[in-house]
Amino acid sequence: MKYLYMQTNGPEAPAKVALPFQLAAAATMVGNEATVVLSALGCKLAQKGVADDLVITPDMPRLRHFIDLARECGVQVLVCSGGLDVTGLKPEDLVDELDGIIGGMTFNEMAGESDVVMIF
């Protein structure tokens, strides 16, 4: 199966940001394909230094742990160009380990080709 997760929450809502990466990693661990797309305020999660510093809850690892786990499992992580416009971020502000920047048309195509689409 093919899973697509869209993260629209950013560092302002730390309790909501790890779940798409956790679910995507779990999906790939059982043989599925998974992609996380950061959009709207979620694009801030790809800004250099944010994932390293963002505390989800005091008893959980920082966001970087969940992103690294997802990446190790083969999860593709993309950023939406419209979200960059909303947040004022530029490509050079983002971490290097992203798989790319996509637009709304590409997201819609990916959603149409996915078996499951979840938005956070």
Buried (B, 14 or more C-beta within 10 A) or exposed (E): EBBBBBBBBBBEEBEBBBBBBEBBBBBBEEEBBBBBBBBBBBBBBBBEEBBEEBEBEEEEEBBBBBBBBBBEBBBBBBBBBBBBEBBEBEEEBBBEEBBEBBEEEBBEEBBEEBEBBBEB
